Amino acid sequence: MISKKIGDFIKRHKKKAVTGVLMPFAGWALAYFKDPIMASMKNQEARVEISTSTQKVELHKRVDIAARVDSLGLSDLSPGAISLESDPQYISIKPSKSVKLEGMSGSQPIDNLPEVKAIKIAPSPVKITATYVSGDLRVESNALFIEIIQPKKVLHPHFDRSDTSRVNLSGEWIIEVGGDPGKMIIVQRPDNSITGTYEIPQARWPRGTISGYKDGATFRVHFSIPGKEKTEDLRVAGHFEIQSSNGDYIEVTGCAYHLRRSSAVYNKVGTEGVDCSRPAYYNKWKVLQSATFYATAPFDKQDQD
């Protein structure tokens, strides 16, 4: 609308513009158009919103920020820029805090925002905001408050720091019991005792606790049967071995025996944990059923505390 008015103005005053009175003409033209130009700028209004998918982020991880600018005034927004701000002691914003934007109308999501990363644990949530600037228009966004937390330490079986030849089986394992997949999370204590939990969603007993021990390369634990702990037991016997030429993972192979309390006493042990089709014997227990047991986990060759 203003450009049309300028064109009409020039046509009406073309003679003045070319007869040598350019300076007075320019000054008069500036004064003539000052009010509509200023009115147009005043008609530019905007709203800036930022959001994130999480209010917590681990140390040294990126903070995913999404931003949007809405044009709310009667006139379209002129070219401008949007910038992100936060405390540089805790949050890094790279490579540049500012992103240039073309003129816009309506609502526009902002692409190519700078990388926002947590670089230090803060005593309280850290504030992140955005500022949009276009000419004399300056708009602040809503504020996000991000809690920076310690990274979750994923524990894998590893060599003990005190003895690099001593395998510690602590960690999360993928398991199969009789072909049913699941997982177990175990902790091996300094005395080689083992405690933990298991989950086998498709099995008759989908979850329970684990207790037992490791001795040399043998793995001997009990998977509890919820509600029947005093009368029934799932005993797992196997051997573990670090696999692959690089020692990237560890495996346990063996057998799982479903036991029920009895008065029987045996003078033999059978082939416990070796051949699941052959009998195994446990004093005061009767073997109701046997199944193959398999477990695998990444092996961390670095010493751990």
N, C-alpha and C positions, 0 to 999 in steps of 0.2 A: 504494500500500500504506500509506504514511504517512497520506494523507488519510482513508482508511477507518478507520485507528486513531484519528485525531483525532475523527472523527464518532462512533465508538463510545464514546470517552471522554466526549464532551460529553453524550451520552444518559445515560450512567451517573451523571454528576455534575451534571446539569441543576439539581437543587435547590440545590446549593451555589452555582452560578453566579448564582442570582437571589435569594439570601437576604442579600445585603449583605456578603459576604466576598470581594468581587471581587479586591482587591489580593493577599491571601494566596493566593487561588485561582489567579490569573494567574502568580504566582511559582512556585507548586507545579507548575502545568501546564507552564511553561517548562522547569523542571528535569526533568519527566517525559518530555518529548519531545526533550530536548537530544541524548541519545545516538543515537536513530534518525535525527534530522536530520543530525547530524554524520556518521553512518555513510553516509547517502545521498550527502552531498557527497564523501566519500572514495571512493565507488564511481564517481565521474565521472572518466574518463580520456580523453585525446584525443591525436591525432597530427596534425601539420600538415605538408603537403608543398607546395612551390612548384616550378615548372618553367618553362622557356622554350624556344622553338624554335631559338634561336641563342645561341651564346656570344660573338658579336661584334655590335656595333651601331655604326652610323655616328653621328658627332656630330650632335646636334639631332634624332635620330630616336627613336621610341618603343621601349621595351623591352617586348615582349609577355610578360606574366607570367600564369601560371595557378596557382590555389591550390585546395587541397582540405583539408577538415577531416574526420577520421574519429573517431567516437565509439567508444571501446574498452572503457569501463567497464560495470559492471552497470546503472548508471542512465543515463538520457538526459542530454545536456548541457543545462545551463540557458542562457538568453539570454546573449550575450557580444559580443565584438568581435574583429576581426582587423586588424592594422596591418602595414604594410610599413616597413622601415627600411633606410637606406643612407647613404653619405656625401653630405651636401647640397652639398658642393663640386663633385661630379661628377654626381650624380643628383638630378633634381627629381621629387618625388612630390606630385601635386596632383589634386583640390582639397583632399583631406583624406587623412591617412595611415591613418585608422581607418574600418572598415566595420562597422556594427552587424549582429549576427546573431541570429536567433530561436533558441529551443531546438531541439535536433536529436538524431536518432538515426541510426545507420548512418554512411554516407559522404555528404558533401555538397560539390559544387564551389561555389566562391564567385564570385558574379557581382558586377558593378559595382565591381571593384577600381579604385583611383585610377590616374591616368595616370602612368606611369613613363617619364622621358625623360632621355637623356644630354645633359648641358649643358656638359661640359668634358672635354678629353682627359686621361686619367689615366695616370700613369707605369706602373701595373700594374693588373691586373683589379680591378674594384670589387665589393665584397661586397654582396649584397642578401639580406635575411632577412625572415621574417614572424613575428609573435607573436600567439598566440590567448589571450585572457583571458576567463574566465567565473567570476565569484565569486572564490574563492581559487585557482582553477585557472589556471595560467599555463604555456603550452607554446610552446617555440621551434621553428621550422621548420628544415629543412635550409638550407644556404647556397648561393646561386648566385654565381658569379664571372663578371662581364661585362667583356669587353675593349671599350673605346671607341676607335674608329678614325676616321681622317679620312674624310670623305665622298668617294666616288668621283666624280671630275670627268668628266662626260660631255662630250666635245669635239665640237663641231659646226663646220662651215664658218663663217667669220666674217670681219669686217674686221680687218686687222692694226692693232695699237695704234699703230704708228709711222706708218701711212698709212691713214686711214679710207676711202680709195677703192680700196685694194688688197685683193682677196679672197684669203683663205687657205682652201684646200680641205681642210685637215686635218680628219679626223673619220670617223665611221662612216656609210656610205652603203648604201642598198638598191639593188641592181642587177638588171638583166635582160640576159642575153646570148643572143640568138636566142630569146627567150621563156622561157629557163630562169632562175628567180629565184635570188638569192643576196645576198651582201653583200661590201663591201670596206671595209677600214680603212686610211686613207692618212695620211701626214704630209708636209706641204709645208714645205721648208726655206727659209731666207732667200734662197737663190739660185734659188728656184722649182723646184728638183728635187723629185721625188715618189718616195717609197718606201712600201711597205705590203704587205698580204696580201689575198687574196680567197678566198671560199668560194662554190661553186655546186654544191650537193649532187647535183642531178639531171643535171649536165653530164658530158661525157666526161672532163674533168679537174676533179675536185671542189674542188681547192684548190691554191694556189700563191702565189708572191710577185709584187709589182708594183714596177716601176721606170719612171721617165720624167720628164716635166716639164710645167709649165704655162707658156704664153706668151700674154699678153693674155687673150683669152677662149677660147683653144684648150686642149685636153686631149689629150696624147699620151703614152701609157704602154704598157708591155709586160706582159702577163699570162704568167708563165712556164708552160711545159708540163713538169711534173715528169718527170725522166728523159730529156727530149729538149731540154734548154735550148740545146745547141749546134747542133742541126739543125732545130728547129721553134720557132715563136713565135706568140703570139696578140697581135697589135698592135691597140690601141684608139685610134681617132682621133675626137674629138668637140669640141663647143663647150658651154660652160657659161653659164647665165643665171639670175639671181635672179628668182624668179617671185612672183606674186600682188601685189595692190596694196600690201600691207604688207611685202612682201619676207620672208615667213615661211619660204620654202624655196628651195632651189637645185636645178637640174637640169643634167645632162649628157646630150646626145643625140649619137649618132654611130654608128659602125660598128666591128665587131670582125673582124679578118682573120686567118685561120689561114694561116700562112706556113711554107714549107719552103725550106731553103737550095738555091740554084741558082747557075749561072754567068751568068745573064741580066743584061744591063745595059740600062736603058731611058733614053730621053731625054724622058720625060713622067711625070707623077705621077698623072694621072687625077683622079677626084673623091673623093679620100680623105675619109672621114668625113661626106660630104654625102648621097650616094645609094648605099645599100649594094648596089643591084642593078647598078650600073655598075662597071666595072673600076678598080682602083687599082694602081699600079705601084711596086715597091720594088727597087732595085738589089740583086742577089745573092740575091733572094728570089722565090719563086713563090707566088702566091695560090692556095691550095687551095680555100678556101671563105670566104664573107663572111656576116656576120649583123648584125642591128641591135643596138645597145648603148644602154642607158638607165640612168641613175643619178639618185637623188634623196636629199636629206638636209634636215633642218631647217637654217635659216640663223639664226645668232645675231647679231643686229644690235649687241649690246654688244661693246665692245672686250675682247679677251682677251690675257693675257700670252703 
